[in-house]
């Protein structure tokens, strides 16, 4: 059978047709990526479907926002989606799931070469799985195995209050509170968050600004510029922003691990994670393990970076297959 899977974020919309056989990983047949802008999702989906001849039997869209019943308003985009409306318009069963619901489903289909293990831990194949990832925002979810199949719990944990751990992060919180009524982990652990960390370091005098860097940021994607220069160590402010990001990322991942004890593994996803990969591991693990008496417990949690950027699409394809009776 063939299903339509979508991964709908604040920046881009990825769509793919998958061939799905029960009990087997989905096989991608065709895919395309669109900017997440314009009148909404339906015109994008119709354009994608019109370019092929597949016989799609169901569709699931993994969306970056809270899904309540059949509806979602995307947090960083403003689109309002209703699965029932999409189902009527497309003439097939449609469901919406949170984007990290899709990631939680998708990680189980990944091969070893699609994962970079930060920490091997002691993996329990029947244990809870936790996923989180920085992109346009910060997503989190957990997968709980059970005799009737896995249950996915996807919330909005990325919007929980930022908890500073030292004097620098206390200064960061003060800096951000002067600009925002609420300061969450997403304010610092996302593409825009990386920019916020860089600007904080410059504004508070913690690192010097290079004129060439500011010029590059004005001409392109500021987060991409900071990430590239920071990973390469070519700009001290960018490098410090990336290291601060890594430590905060690890700290929040450790918070999630303490709340869920993911013996099945904790998995990092998202485009920002992949861009920062060469400089991410050390700072991330330092933040992850710095939990006082619980440090030994967190040493036992397997932690991996997902290298497949389409893991959320894979999960959406698996969910779409489940709509077909």
C-alpha positions, 0 to 999 in steps of 0.5 A: 500500500502507498501512503502520504507522509508530511513533516510540517515545520515553521520553516519547511514542509516535507512531503513523501509517498511511501510504500508500506508493508505491515511489519516492515520499515516504510520505503520512500518512493518520491519526496519534495520539500516546500517553504512553509508559507502561503495560503496553507497546507492543502495547496502544497499537498495538491501540488505534490500529489498532482506531480505523480500517479501514486494511489495513496490510501491514507495520509498523516501530517506530523506538525510542529504544534500541539494537536488537540483532537483533530486540530492544530495551530502550528506554533511558529507558523500560524497555520490552522489545520483540521484533519477532518477538513483535509480528509474531505478535501483529499478524499482519503483518511487523514490524521495530524500528529505532533512532529515529535510524535513522528520522530518517536515512531521513526527512530525505531526504523533507523539502522545503526549507521543512521545514528551517532551514539554520544553515550552507549549506556545500557539499552533496554529494548523494551524501555521507554524512548525519549526524543527531543530536537532543536529546529525552528522550535524545540520538540519533545516526546516519549514513546512508552511500549506496551502489550497493545503497542507503543503509546506516544506522549507528545507535549510542549516541553520545549516551552517549559521555563528555562532554568539557569545553572550558573552565573552566566546563565543567570545573566542570560535569563535576565537578558532575555526577561528584559525582552520576553514575558516568558523565557522557555528552553525554546528561546535558546534551543532552536535556530532563533535561540542560537542567534539569541545566545550569540546576541546575549554574549555580545550585548553583555560583553562576554565575547567580542563581535567581529564586523565580518560576522555581523556582515555575513549574518546580515546577508544570510541566515544568521543561525547558519552563519553562527553555527558554521563559524562556531563549529569551525572555531573561526569566531570566538563569539560564535564558538562560545554561543555554540558551546553554550547551546550544547550545554543547555541542550544537554541540561534539558535532555537530562531533565527529560531523561530524569522525568522519563528514565528512557532505558530504550534510549534518548534520541536527538533530532532536528536540523540544528543538532545536525549542523552543530554535530562536530562541536555538540557532543562534549558540551551536550554530555557535560550538561546532560550528566551534571545532575548531582546524585543522579549523574550515575543514573544518567550514565546508564541512559543510551544517547544518540544523535539521529543522522537521518533528517527524514526520521519524522516522515518515516514515523508519519508513514507508519502512522498513516499505514495504521489508518488503513483497515 
